């Protein structure tokens, strides 16, 4: 059995050199000089070509780091070959050699992109030094390109916002995350004024001051602002915490020059969670107080209702009253009764929000539940001139939840929509399945909600109605949160509102079995 000899280590090349000269003896000598320049295992990889056409073919097939090209070739001028050679090997350098040097020829060669022009006859050390300098430049160019590629990959793929602004606040860089959140392509963002386009008026001055401070000094600045497309008709602004740092560019060495890089963290969800946690803690703390107050408040409310009833009967017995006076007194008593009823409803809603009862989880035909609520409110809708349309998936989407609680959610949303359409309109209800969710979508043609307050509509006691309690939507969100679902509102001033509720879907029941959870 023959013995297998170990494979010698592969030489590590210093660079690929292409020699283009129709003088075979000179080309061979140049090759030998370069091959002898490397020490140890390192060496140049040298190829030779005798004409321009052959050189272009080799450059296309193998590439090169440095091409040593004679100015006079049988089929082309070495100067004319510079551009096509560099087009085939973008990072490569071209060194021209000639025996007829002149100042004009040297200038023309350098203008055409040559790295150097060597005049025959030259010393080997001169050739080796020129090639080494060209190879060094090629490697530095490649290293820079690789660093830029990695930098761009980090900037584009990171999950934080990265923007760069010039001294006037114009956008120089807008990474993919920032562009996605702003709703604009990165290229389209460049040149726009960052503050006036993507920051709300309320936060604009604070960010402008922070940018000016970052430009004026080396200390990094932090500021939290809104962020989003101010020209968009729909959608609330995000909250972003910016870390601002100045980086001087190569053309701005004066104080305050250079660029400001902003690294932004989207704090919208965290702020919303913190706020909801604070609301929940406050409501929980008020729970005990609410239970005690409920008893104390309901007793006088009940007494007031009884006295009001007796007062109504007494008015009817007063014979000396004229019909007009009696009607006026009944009208005033009716107003008092309505206000007492409103206080009672407010108390009930507050207790529901502060101390909700446990859910009774079961499969609920959400479409049937929505139809039942709309049937109850249809007369009210007709009185307001509102047309109702219902669209329910044929498979009868079923959600997991408490039927009574979900009925309260739908009722609150429907009443809200009807109250918004004082001059008539239309209300569309859709129930459909989406992946593992059941979705209820209610669209109205009311006046809509200003995007600046969309983030507050679910806050307790926040209302845009003159006589609203500000608890209806808070209760909706509380119930949906208990169900492990999600509720959001899309709206714009004058464009109506769309409420989208997503709930966990019930699993299909096995044959012969009951509804699954």
C-alpha positions as CSV (number, residue, x, y, z in Angstrom):
1,X,0.0,0.0,0.0
2,X,1.6,3.3,-1.1
3,X,2.4,5.8,1.6
4,X,0.3,9.0,1.4
5,X,2.5,12.1,1.6
6,X,1.2,15.2,3.5
7,X,-0.3,18.0,1.4
8,X,2.0,21.0,1.5
9,X,0.4,24.2,3.0
10,X,-1.1,26.5,0.4
11,X,0.8,29.7,-0.1
12,X,-0.9,32.9,1.1
13,X,-0.8,35.4,-1.7
14,X,0.2,39.0,-1.2
15,X,-2.0,40.0,-4.2
16,X,-3.0,39.2,-7.7
17,X,-0.9,41.0,-10.4
18,X,-1.7,41.1,-14.1
19,X,1.2,42.1,-16.4
20,X,0.1,43.3,-19.9
21,X,3.0,43.7,-22.3
22,X,3.6,42.4,-25.8
23,X,7.3,42.0,-25.1
24,X,7.5,38.4,-23.7
25,X,11.0,38.8,-22.3
26,X,10.1,42.0,-20.4
27,X,6.9,40.5,-19.1
28,X,8.8,37.4,-17.9
29,X,11.4,39.6,-16.1
30,X,8.7,41.6,-14.4
31,X,7.0,38.4,-13.3
32,X,10.3,37.0,-11.9
33,X,11.0,40.2,-10.0
34,X,7.6,40.1,-8.3
35,X,7.7,36.4,-7.5
36,X,11.0,36.9,-5.9
37,X,9.7,39.9,-3.8
38,X,7.7,37.7,-1.4
39,X,9.4,36.1,1.6
40,X,8.4,32.9,3.3
41,X,5.1,31.3,2.2
42,X,3.7,34.6,0.9
43,X,4.0,35.4,-2.7
44,X,2.3,37.3,-5.5
45,X,0.0,35.5,-7.9
46,X,1.2,36.8,-11.3
47,X,-0.6,36.4,-14.7
48,X,0.6,37.8,-18.0
49,X,-1.2,38.9,-21.2
50,X,0.3,40.1,-24.5
51,X,-2.5,42.4,-25.7
52,X,-5.5,44.4,-24.5
53,X,-8.1,41.9,-25.5
54,X,-6.4,39.1,-23.7
55,X,-5.9,41.3,-20.6
56,X,-9.6,42.2,-20.5
57,X,-10.5,38.5,-20.7
58,X,-8.2,37.6,-17.8
59,X,-9.5,40.5,-15.7
60,X,-13.1,39.3,-16.4
61,X,-12.3,35.7,-15.5
62,X,-9.8,36.0,-12.6
63,X,-9.8,39.6,-11.5
64,X,-6.7,41.4,-10.3
65,X,-5.4,43.7,-7.5
66,X,-2.8,45.5,-9.6
67,X,-2.4,45.5,-13.4
68,X,1.0,46.6,-14.8
69,X,0.1,47.8,-18.4
70,X,2.5,48.9,-21.1
71,X,1.2,52.1,-22.7
72,X,1.8,50.8,-26.3
73,X,0.1,47.5,-27.1
74,X,-0.6,45.9,-30.4
75,X,-4.4,46.4,-30.3
76,X,-4.9,49.2,-27.8
77,X,-3.4,52.0,-25.8
78,X,-2.6,51.2,-22.2
79,X,-4.3,54.5,-21.2
80,X,-7.5,53.5,-22.9
81,X,-7.5,50.2,-21.1
82,X,-7.6,51.8,-17.6
83,X,-11.3,52.4,-17.5
84,X,-12.4,49.0,-18.9
85,X,-10.0,47.2,-16.6
86,X,-11.1,49.0,-13.5
87,X,-14.7,48.3,-14.5
88,X,-14.0,44.6,-14.4
89,X,-12.1,44.8,-11.1
90,X,-13.5,47.8,-9.3
91,X,-11.1,47.8,-6.4
92,X,-8.0,47.1,-8.6
93,X,-5.3,49.6,-9.5
94,X,-3.6,50.1,-12.8
95,X,0.2,51.0,-13.1
96,X,1.3,52.2,-16.5
97,X,4.8,51.6,-17.8
98,X,6.3,53.5,-20.8
99,X,9.5,54.3,-22.5
100,X,8.3,57.6,-23.8
101,X,7.4,59.6,-20.8
102,X,6.3,63.3,-20.8
103,X,4.5,65.6,-18.4
104,X,1.4,65.5,-20.6
105,X,1.4,61.7,-20.7
106,X,1.8,61.5,-16.9
107,X,-1.1,63.9,-16.3
108,X,-3.3,62.1,-18.8
109,X,-2.6,58.7,-17.2
110,X,-3.4,60.0,-13.7
111,X,-6.6,61.7,-14.9
112,X,-7.7,58.4,-16.5
113,X,-7.4,56.7,-13.1
114,X,-3.9,55.2,-13.2
115,X,-2.3,54.6,-9.8
116,X,1.2,55.5,-11.1
117,X,3.3,55.9,-14.3
118,X,6.7,54.2,-14.3
119,X,9.3,55.1,-16.9
120,X,11.5,52.5,-18.5
121,X,14.1,51.6,-17.6
122,X,13.3,51.3,-14.0
123,X,15.0,49.6,-11.1
124,X,13.3,46.4,-9.6
125,X,13.0,48.1,-6.2
126,X,11.0,50.9,-7.8
127,X,8.6,48.4,-9.4
128,X,8.2,46.4,-6.2
129,X,7.6,49.6,-4.1
130,X,5.0,50.9,-6.5
131,X,3.2,47.5,-6.6
132,X,3.3,47.2,-2.7
133,X,1.8,50.7,-2.4
134,X,-1.0,49.8,-4.9
135,X,-1.7,46.6,-3.0
136,X,-1.8,48.4,0.3
137,X,-4.3,50.9,-1.2
138,X,-6.5,48.0,-2.6
139,X,-6.5,46.3,0.8
140,X,-7.4,49.5,2.7
141,X,-10.2,50.1,0.2
142,X,-11.5,46.6,0.7
143,X,-11.3,46.9,4.5
144,X,-13.1,50.2,4.4
145,X,-15.8,48.7,2.1
146,X,-16.2,45.8,4.5
147,X,-16.4,48.1,7.5
148,X,-19.0,50.2,5.7
149,X,-21.0,47.1,4.8
150,X,-21.0,45.9,8.5
151,X,-21.9,49.4,9.7
152,X,-24.8,49.6,7.2
153,X,-25.9,46.1,8.2
154,X,-25.9,47.0,11.9
155,X,-27.7,50.3,11.3
156,X,-30.3,48.9,9.0
157,X,-31.0,45.6,10.8
158,X,-31.0,46.9,14.4
159,X,-34.3,47.1,16.2
160,X,-33.7,50.7,17.3
161,X,-34.2,54.0,15.4
162,X,-31.0,55.5,13.9
163,X,-31.1,58.9,12.3
164,X,-28.4,61.4,11.4
165,X,-29.1,65.1,11.2
166,X,-27.0,68.0,9.8
167,X,-26.5,71.3,11.5
168,X,-29.8,72.7,10.2
169,X,-31.8,69.6,11.3
170,X,-32.0,68.0,7.9
171,X,-32.1,64.3,7.6
172,X,-28.8,62.7,6.3
173,X,-29.5,59.1,7.5
174,X,-32.8,57.3,8.2
175,X,-32.5,53.6,9.0
176,X,-35.1,51.0,8.2
177,X,-36.7,51.0,11.7
178,X,-37.1,54.8,11.6
179,X,-38.5,54.7,8.1
180,X,-41.0,52.0,8.9
181,X,-42.3,53.9,12.0
182,X,-42.4,57.2,10.1
183,X,-44.2,55.6,7.1
184,X,-41.7,56.8,4.5
185,X,-38.9,55.3,2.5
186,X,-35.3,56.0,3.8
187,X,-34.3,57.7,0.6
188,X,-37.4,60.0,0.6
189,X,-36.7,61.1,4.2
190,X,-33.3,62.5,3.3
191,X,-33.2,66.3,3.1
192,X,-36.4,66.8,5.0
193,X,-36.4,68.8,8.2
194,X,-36.7,66.2,11.0
195,X,-38.4,68.2,13.7
196,X,-41.1,69.8,11.6
197,X,-42.0,66.6,9.7
198,X,-41.8,63.9,12.3
199,X,-42.1,65.5,15.7
200,X,-45.3,66.9,17.2
201,X,-45.6,70.7,17.8
202,X,-45.7,70.1,21.5
203,X,-42.3,68.4,21.5
204,X,-40.7,70.2,18.6
205,X,-39.0,73.0,20.6
206,X,-37.6,70.6,23.2
207,X,-36.0,68.4,20.5
208,X,-34.7,71.5,18.7
209,X,-33.0,72.7,21.9
210,X,-31.5,69.3,22.5
211,X,-30.1,69.1,19.0
212,X,-28.6,72.6,19.4
213,X,-27.0,71.6,22.7
214,X,-25.6,68.4,21.2
215,X,-24.1,70.3,18.3
216,X,-22.6,72.9,20.6
217,X,-20.8,70.5,22.9
218,X,-19.4,67.0,23.1
219,X,-21.8,65.8,25.8
220,X,-24.5,63.4,24.7
221,X,-28.1,64.5,25.3
222,X,-31.3,62.5,26.0
223,X,-34.8,63.6,25.3
224,X,-38.1,61.9,24.9
225,X,-40.5,63.1,22.1
226,X,-43.3,62.0,19.9
227,X,-42.4,60.5,16.6
228,X,-44.5,59.8,13.5
229,X,-45.6,61.3,10.2
230,X,-47.3,64.6,11.0
231,X,-48.8,64.6,7.5
232,X,-50.6,61.2,8.0
233,X,-54.4,61.4,8.4
234,X,-54.6,58.4,10.7
235,X,-52.6,56.9,13.5
236,X,-51.2,58.1,16.8
237,X,-47.6,59.2,17.3
238,X,-45.1,56.9,18.9
239,X,-43.1,57.9,22.0
240,X,-39.3,57.7,21.4
241,X,-36.5,58.3,23.8
242,X,-33.5,59.8,21.8
243,X,-29.8,59.6,22.7
244,X,-28.2,62.5,20.7
245,X,-24.5,62.6,20.0
246,X,-22.4,64.9,17.8
247,X,-20.0,63.5,15.3
248,X,-17.8,65.9,13.3
249,X,-17.7,65.3,9.6
250,X,-14.7,66.0,7.3
251,X,-15.9,69.3,6.2
252,X,-17.1,70.9,9.4
253,X,-14.4,71.7,11.9
254,X,-15.9,74.8,13.3
255,X,-17.7,74.8,16.7
256,X,-21.2,73.4,16.2
257,X,-20.4,71.7,12.9
258,X,-20.8,68.1,11.9
259,X,-23.7,65.7,12.3
260,X,-25.9,64.7,15.2
261,X,-26.7,61.0,15.5
262,X,-29.9,60.1,17.2
263,X,-30.4,56.6,18.6
264,X,-34.0,56.1,19.5
265,X,-35.8,53.5,21.6
266,X,-39.6,53.2,21.1
267,X,-41.1,53.6,24.5
268,X,-44.7,53.7,23.4
269,X,-45.6,50.2,24.6
270,X,-43.7,50.5,27.8
271,X,-45.3,53.9,28.6
272,X,-48.7,52.5,27.9
273,X,-48.0,49.4,30.1
274,X,-46.7,51.7,32.9
275,X,-49.8,53.9,32.6
276,X,-52.2,50.9,32.6
277,X,-50.4,49.4,35.6
278,X,-50.6,52.7,37.4
279,X,-54.3,53.0,36.5
280,X,-54.9,49.4,37.7
281,X,-53.1,50.1,41.0
282,X,-55.1,53.3,41.5
283,X,-58.4,51.6,40.8
284,X,-57.5,48.7,43.1
285,X,-56.7,51.1,45.9
286,X,-60.0,52.9,45.3
287,X,-61.8,49.6,45.3
288,X,-62.3,49.4,49.1
289,X,-63.3,53.0,49.2
290,X,-65.7,52.5,46.3
291,X,-67.5,49.7,48.1
292,X,-68.1,51.8,51.2
293,X,-69.1,54.8,49.2
294,X,-71.5,52.8,47.1
295,X,-73.6,52.0,50.1
296,X,-73.5,55.5,51.4
297,X,-74.3,57.0,48.0
298,X,-77.0,54.6,46.9
299,X,-79.0,55.1,50.0
300,X,-79.6,58.8,49.5
301,X,-80.1,58.2,45.7
302,X,-82.8,55.6,46.5
303,X,-84.4,58.0,48.9
304,X,-84.3,60.8,46.4
305,X,-86.0,58.6,43.8
306,X,-88.8,57.6,46.2
307,X,-89.3,61.3,47.2
308,X,-89.4,62.2,43.5
309,X,-92.0,59.6,42.8
310,X,-94.2,60.9,45.7
311,X,-93.6,64.5,44.5
312,X,-94.9,63.6,41.0
313,X,-98.0,62.1,42.5
314,X,-98.5,65.2,44.7
315,X,-98.3,67.4,41.7
316,X,-101.0,65.4,40.0
317,X,-103.3,65.9,43.0
318,X,-102.9,69.7,43.2
319,X,-106.2,70.8,41.6
320,X,-105.4,74.5,41.8
321,X,-102.6,74.0,39.3
322,X,-103.2,74.9,35.7
323,X,-102.4,72.3,33.0
324,X,-99.5,74.4,31.8
325,X,-98.0,74.8,35.3
326,X,-98.5,71.1,36.0
327,X,-96.8,70.1,32.8
328,X,-93.9,72.4,33.5
329,X,-93.4,71.0,37.0
330,X,-93.5,67.4,35.6
331,X,-90.9,68.4,33.1
332,X,-88.6,69.7,35.8
333,X,-89.1,66.6,38.0
334,X,-88.3,64.5,35.0
335,X,-85.0,66.3,34.6
336,X,-84.2,65.7,38.2
337,X,-85.0,62.0,37.8
338,X,-82.8,61.8,34.7
339,X,-79.9,63.3,36.7
340,X,-80.4,60.9,39.6
341,X,-80.4,58.0,37.1
342,X,-77.2,59.3,35.6
343,X,-75.6,59.4,39.0
344,X,-76.7,55.8,39.6
345,X,-75.3,54.7,36.2
346,X,-72.0,56.5,37.0
347,X,-71.7,54.7,40.3
348,X,-72.4,51.3,38.7
349,X,-69.8,51.9,36.0
350,X,-67.3,53.1,38.6
351,X,-67.8,50.0,40.7
352,X,-67.6,47.8,37.6
353,X,-64.2,49.3,36.7
354,X,-62.8,49.3,40.2
355,X,-63.9,45.8,41.3
356,X,-64.8,43.7,38.3
357,X,-66.2,40.2,39.0
358,X,-64.6,37.0,37.9
359,X,-65.2,35.9,34.3
360,X,-67.4,32.9,33.4
361,X,-65.5,31.5,30.5
362,X,-67.4,29.6,27.8
363,X,-67.8,29.5,24.0
364,X,-69.8,32.5,22.9
365,X,-71.3,33.0,19.4
366,X,-70.1,36.5,19.0
367,X,-72.1,37.2,15.9
368,X,-75.4,36.3,17.6
369,X,-74.4,38.4,20.6
370,X,-73.7,41.4,18.4
371,X,-77.0,41.0,16.5
372,X,-78.9,40.8,19.9
373,X,-77.3,44.1,21.1
374,X,-78.0,45.8,17.7
375,X,-81.7,44.7,17.9
376,X,-82.0,46.4,21.3
377,X,-80.5,49.6,19.9
378,X,-82.1,49.6,16.5
379,X,-85.0,51.8,17.6
380,X,-82.6,54.3,19.1
381,X,-80.5,54.2,15.9
382,X,-83.6,54.9,13.7
383,X,-84.6,57.8,15.9
384,X,-81.1,59.3,15.2
385,X,-81.3,58.6,11.5
386,X,-78.5,55.9,11.7
387,X,-78.6,52.9,9.3
388,X,-77.2,49.7,10.7
389,X,-75.5,47.0,8.6
390,X,-74.3,43.6,9.9
391,X,-71.9,41.2,8.3
392,X,-71.1,37.9,10.1
393,X,-68.9,35.0,8.8
394,X,-71.0,32.0,7.8
395,X,-69.0,29.7,10.1
396,X,-70.4,31.5,13.2
397,X,-67.1,32.6,14.9
398,X,-67.0,31.7,18.6
399,X,-64.9,33.4,21.2
400,X,-64.0,32.2,24.6
401,X,-65.3,34.5,27.3
402,X,-68.1,35.7,29.5
403,X,-71.3,36.3,27.5
404,X,-72.6,39.0,29.8
405,X,-69.3,40.9,29.9
406,X,-68.9,40.8,26.2
407,X,-72.5,42.0,25.7
408,X,-71.6,45.0,27.9
409,X,-68.5,45.6,25.7
410,X,-70.6,45.6,22.5
411,X,-73.4,47.7,24.1
412,X,-70.9,50.4,25.2
413,X,-69.3,50.5,21.8
414,X,-72.6,50.7,20.0
415,X,-74.0,53.4,22.3
416,X,-70.7,55.4,21.8
417,X,-71.1,55.2,18.1
418,X,-74.7,56.2,18.1
419,X,-74.1,59.1,20.4
420,X,-71.4,60.3,18.1
421,X,-73.7,60.4,15.0
422,X,-76.1,63.1,16.2
423,X,-77.0,64.1,12.6
424,X,-77.5,60.5,11.3
425,X,-75.1,58.3,9.4
426,X,-74.3,54.6,9.2
427,X,-73.0,51.9,11.6
428,X,-71.4,48.8,10.2
429,X,-70.7,45.7,12.3
430,X,-68.5,42.9,11.1
431,X,-67.7,39.6,12.9
432,X,-65.1,37.3,11.4
433,X,-62.3,34.9,12.2
434,X,-58.6,35.7,11.8
435,X,-56.1,32.9,12.6
436,X,-56.8,32.0,16.2
437,X,-58.8,35.2,16.9
438,X,-62.4,36.3,16.6
439,X,-62.6,39.9,15.5
440,X,-65.4,42.4,15.9
441,X,-65.1,45.6,13.8
442,X,-67.5,48.5,14.3
443,X,-67.3,51.4,11.7
444,X,-69.2,54.6,12.1
445,X,-69.5,57.7,10.0
446,X,-69.4,60.1,12.9
447,X,-67.1,63.2,13.3
448,X,-64.2,61.0,14.2
449,X,-61.5,61.4,16.9
450,X,-58.5,63.7,16.7
451,X,-55.4,61.4,16.5
452,X,-53.7,63.5,19.2
453,X,-56.2,62.2,21.8
454,X,-56.5,58.6,20.5
455,X,-54.1,57.3,23.1
456,X,-56.2,58.7,25.9
457,X,-59.7,57.5,25.0
458,X,-59.4,54.4,27.1
459,X,-58.3,56.4,30.2
460,X,-60.8,56.5,33.1
461,X,-62.8,59.7,33.2
462,X,-61.4,60.9,29.9
463,X,-64.3,62.0,27.6
464,X,-64.9,64.3,24.6
465,X,-68.7,64.4,25.3
466,X,-70.3,67.2,27.2
467,X,-72.3,64.8,29.5
468,X,-70.0,61.7,29.2
469,X,-68.7,59.9,32.3
470,X,-65.4,58.8,30.6
471,X,-65.8,55.3,31.9
472,X,-67.5,53.5,29.0
473,X,-64.3,52.8,27.0
474,X,-62.3,52.2,30.2
475,X,-64.7,49.4,31.0
476,X,-64.4,48.0,27.5
477,X,-60.7,47.8,27.7
478,X,-60.8,46.4,31.2
479,X,-63.1,43.6,30.1
480,X,-61.1,42.9,26.9
481,X,-57.9,42.7,28.9
482,X,-59.5,40.2,31.3
483,X,-60.3,38.1,28.2
484,X,-56.7,38.2,27.0
485,X,-57.8,40.2,23.9
486,X,-57.0,43.5,22.3
487,X,-59.0,46.6,21.4
488,X,-57.9,49.6,19.3
489,X,-59.5,52.6,17.6
490,X,-58.5,53.9,14.2
491,X,-59.9,57.4,13.5
492,X,-59.2,60.9,12.2
493,X,-61.1,64.1,12.6
494,X,-64.0,64.2,10.2
495,X,-63.3,60.6,8.9
496,X,-65.4,58.5,11.3
497,X,-64.0,55.9,13.7
498,X,-63.3,52.2,13.4
499,X,-63.2,50.1,16.6
500,X,-61.5,46.7,16.3
501,X,-61.8,44.1,19.1
502,X,-59.9,40.8,18.9
503,X,-60.7,37.9,21.3
504,X,-59.3,34.4,21.7
505,X,-61.2,32.0,19.5
506,X,-62.8,28.9,21.0
507,X,-61.4,25.6,19.8
508,X,-63.7,23.5,17.7
509,X,-65.6,20.9,19.7
510,X,-64.8,17.2,18.9
511,X,-67.6,15.1,17.5
512,X,-70.1,14.3,20.2
513,X,-68.4,16.6,22.7
514,X,-69.2,20.0,24.2
515,X,-67.6,23.3,23.3
516,X,-64.0,23.6,24.1
517,X,-62.2,26.5,25.7
